Amino acid sequence: MKIMKKITTGLIGFVLLVAFFNSLVITYPNEYKLVRQFGEIVRVTDVPGVSFRIPFIQSSTAVPKNLQLYDIPKSDVITKDKKSMIADAFVLWKISDPVLFTRHLNGQVAQAQARISASVFSSMKSVISNMDQTEIIENRDGKLALDIRSNIGNSLGEYGIEILAVETKSLDMPDDNKQAVYERMISERNNIAASYTAQGNSSAQKIKNDTTKEVSVMKSQALAEAEKIKAEGEAQYMQILSNAYNDASKADFYNFVRSLDAAKTALKNGNNTLILDKDSPMAQVFYGY
């Protein structure tokens, strides 16, 4: 009887121990824990730590809570100008609603990736088909990714999935088309550069012509102003002379100074002899009559 009692006690203890461990729900920081009862989700735990469930009646499953990166397979897309390109992209996504994610996708990340791949490819095809090849190449580092993400919208929200970003790792042409496209792009850029050069030369010539015209006008105005000032100066000079000759004493002094200047000019270059007619005005200065 004592042995049976010990066995019974041991079995009861073992059952209680199993029940205790079966009731524990351990939630890690990078996951959601879903507690089910008879197949239905009755509770979602997203706070890290330990919680409890009803043993043997309730069960728990985990779905990832952290950011997910999915590398989408390369695919061919056609541009607006009917050029073929190879798109290689990746997606940053996360589970925003673990209940919807579990109900519609059975909590399987692989099924979610299949949905994401189809949605992103459809959006990428739609966006690229409305852009020329040159425009795509110019915008593939910024605007293109934003347009693809915007075009997806919240279409995956019904599956409990949130797309955070879509980035294109590469968006290239097939190898047999690359060289021809690059040569065409180089030619187009050269034509644009030549057009800018021609416009610059035309503008420079116009500026030069306008400047030359302005300088010519300013020079003419300056010459006219100089002639005007010169005429005014001569008029003042004549007026001064006129005023000087109006007075007899001033006129005599002026004639005397002019005669001395004439004599000085005649005695230059070592010439010390001055021959004058006695009736000349200069002789009259020296004779005093």
Secondary structure, DSSP 8 states (H G I E B T S, - for coil): -HHHHHHHHHHHHHHHHHHHHHHEEEE-TTEEEEEEETTEEEEEE-SSEEEE--TTTEEEEEEE-S-EEEE---EEEE-TTS-EEEEEEEEEEEES-HHHHHHHHTT-HHHHHHHHHHHHHHHHHHHHTTS-HHHHHHHTTTHHHHHHHHHHTTTTGGGTEEEEEEEEEEEE--HHHHHHHHHHHHHHHHHHHHHHHHHHHHHHHHHHHHHHHHHHHHHHHHHHHHHHHHHHHHHHHHHHHHHHHTSHHHHHHHHHHHHHHHHHHHT-TT-------TTSHHHHHHHT-
